[in-house]
Amino acid sequence: MDQPPYTLLLVDDQTIFLDGIESLLERMPEVAIVGKAHNGKDALQLATDLKPDLVLMDINMPHMDGIEASKRIRKVSPETRVVVLSMYGHKEFVLELLDGGVGGYLLKSTGKNELIQALLTVAEGGQYIAQELRDLASKVDRHTDRNGELTYGVLTKREVQVVKLILKERTTQEIADTLFLSVATVETHRRNIFHKLDCRNIAGLVKYAMERGWGE
């Protein structure tokens, strides 16, 4: 008996890109597109309702970024496998998503054949990482920064709040007042954030946050 097509949910905030992917994949008999979403919040709702076999997910999106959406989808629909398709191949993005149970990570520069190969590999229970990113996902690199120190760790909810307030140009005192924390605690959070993300300065932190979709 032939394998029925794998159900697929597409998620990207750029309509023209989403339409292009749909046009490409609807000719592929191995998958059946069952829904589309333009942000992580809608993707989570659709995944909860539809329980698709696969989700092809962008990272930089409004309302809820793709990293958070992927983690939540894995909780509400454990059988759903997520493949990330992003412009960005940062170590922090790759490792956080793999640690969160994502089955695949591709860059938007990928070709049609690799995209199809990745979807089928993940649908069948495997893991697929873009060739350019495989070194980042290795165990050797997983826990070391540029100085060889153990660093990698997902930002806590409080640290994410601090980052988003930094994006709004809040001072340390203003962040402390907003979050009902001491200035010393905020400074500790800032140090931990820079260390975890291996950022040298505010510009690096802002770049990370904007690429993740946390900016206005």
C-alpha positions in Angstrom: 0.0 0.0 0.0 1.4 3.4 -1.0 2.3 5.9 1.7 -0.3 8.7 1.9 1.2 12.2 1.5 2.6 13.8 4.6 0.4 16.8 5.8 2.4 20.1 5.8 1.8 23.5 7.4 3.7 26.4 5.9 4.7 29.4 8.1 6.3 32.6 6.9 5.4 36.3 7.3 6.4 37.1 3.7 3.3 36.3 1.5 5.2 36.2 -1.8 7.8 33.7 -0.3 5.0 31.6 1.2 3.1 31.6 -2.1 6.3 30.5 -3.9 7.0 27.6 -1.5 3.4 26.5 -1.9 3.6 26.6 -5.6 6.8 24.5 -5.5 5.6 21.9 -3.0 2.1 21.5 -4.3 3.6 19.6 -7.3 5.3 17.2 -4.9 3.1 14.1 -4.4 4.8 13.1 -1.1 3.3 16.1 0.8 -0.1 17.8 1.0 -0.3 21.4 2.2 -3.1 21.7 4.8 -2.6 25.3 6.0 -0.5 28.5 5.9 0.3 31.0 8.7 2.0 34.3 8.6 3.2 34.4 12.3 4.1 32.0 15.1 0.9 32.6 17.0 -1.3 31.6 14.1 1.0 28.7 13.4 0.6 27.4 16.9 -3.2 27.6 16.6 -3.2 25.8 13.3 -0.8 23.1 14.4 -3.0 22.5 17.5 -6.1 22.2 15.3 -4.7 20.3 12.3 -1.9 18.2 13.9 0.1 18.2 10.7 2.9 15.7 10.1 5.3 18.6 9.2 5.7 22.3 9.7 8.0 24.4 7.5 8.8 27.3 9.8 10.5 30.7 9.4 12.2 32.4 12.4 11.8 36.1 12.0 8.0 36.7 12.4 5.7 39.1 14.4 3.7 38.2 17.4 5.6 35.0 18.2 9.0 34.1 16.6 9.6 30.8 14.9 11.9 29.5 17.7 9.2 29.9 20.4 6.5 28.7 18.0 8.5 25.5 17.2 8.9 24.7 20.9 5.2 25.2 21.6 4.1 23.2 18.6 6.3 20.3 19.8 4.4 20.4 23.1 0.8 20.6 21.8 1.5 18.2 18.9 4.4 15.9 19.8 4.1 13.9 16.6 4.5 17.0 14.4 8.0 17.4 13.0 9.3 20.9 12.4 11.8 22.0 9.7 13.1 25.5 10.0 13.7 27.5 6.8 15.5 30.8 7.7 17.7 33.5 6.3 19.9 33.2 9.4 22.2 30.4 10.4 23.4 31.7 13.8 24.9 29.2 16.2 22.4 30.3 18.9 19.4 29.8 16.6 20.6 26.4 15.4 21.4 25.0 18.8 18.4 26.3 20.6 16.1 24.8 17.9 17.8 21.5 17.8 17.7 21.3 21.6 14.0 22.1 21.4 13.4 19.0 19.2 13.3 20.6 15.7 13.9 17.9 13.0 15.6 20.1 10.4 17.2 23.4 9.8 17.7 24.9 6.3 18.8 28.3 4.9 16.5 30.1 2.5 19.4 29.9 -0.1 18.7 26.1 -0.3 17.6 24.5 -3.6 14.4 22.6 -4.4 16.1 19.2 -4.2 17.6 19.8 -0.7 14.3 21.2 0.6 12.4 18.1 -0.6 15.1 15.8 0.8 15.0 17.5 4.1 11.2 17.3 4.4 11.1 13.6 3.6 14.1 12.8 5.9 12.4 14.6 8.8 9.0 13.2 8.0 10.5 9.7 8.2 11.9 10.3 11.7 15.4 11.5 10.7 17.2 14.9 11.2 18.4 17.1 8.4 20.8 20.0 8.9 21.9 22.2 6.0 25.5 21.4 4.9 26.7 24.9 5.8 25.4 24.5 9.4 26.5 21.0 10.3 29.7 22.2 12.0 27.6 24.4 14.2 25.5 21.5 15.3 28.5 19.3 16.2 29.0 18.4 19.9 32.5 19.9 19.8 31.1 23.4 19.1 27.9 23.1 21.0 29.2 24.4 24.3 32.1 26.7 23.4 32.4 30.3 22.5 35.2 32.0 20.5 37.5 31.6 23.6 36.7 28.0 24.1 34.6 28.6 27.2 31.5 26.7 28.1 28.6 29.1 27.3 25.7 27.9 25.2 22.4 28.2 26.9 18.9 29.3 26.0 17.9 32.7 27.2 15.5 32.6 30.2 12.1 34.3 30.0 13.4 37.1 32.2 16.5 37.6 30.0 14.2 37.8 26.9 12.3 40.6 28.7 15.5 42.4 29.4 16.6 42.1 25.7 13.3 43.5 24.5 13.6 46.5 26.9 17.1 47.1 25.7 15.7 47.2 22.2 13.4 50.0 23.4 16.5 51.9 24.6 15.6 51.6 28.2 18.3 52.4 30.7 19.4 49.8 33.3 17.4 51.8 36.0 14.3 51.9 33.8 14.5 48.2 33.1 14.9 47.5 36.8 11.8 49.7 37.6 9.7 48.0 34.8 10.6 44.5 35.9 10.6 45.2 39.7 14.2 44.2 39.9 17.3 45.7 41.5 19.8 47.4 39.2 22.4 44.8 40.3 20.1 42.0 39.1 19.5 43.7 35.8 23.3 44.1 35.3 23.7 40.4 36.1 21.1 39.5 33.4 22.8 41.7 30.9 26.2 40.0 31.5 24.5 36.6 31.2 22.8 37.5 28.0 26.0 38.8 26.3 27.9 35.7 27.5 25.2 33.2 26.3 24.8 34.9 22.9 28.6 35.5 22.5 27.9 39.2 21.7 30.7 41.8 21.9 28.4 44.8 22.2 24.9 46.3 22.0 25.0 46.3 18.2 25.6 42.6 18.2 22.7 42.1 20.6 20.4 44.3 18.6 21.3 42.4 15.4 20.5 39.1 17.1 17.2 40.3 18.4 16.1 41.9 15.2 16.9 38.8 13.2 14.8 36.8 15.6 11.9 39.1 15.1 11.8 40.9 18.4 12.1 44.4 17.1 9.2 46.8 16.4 
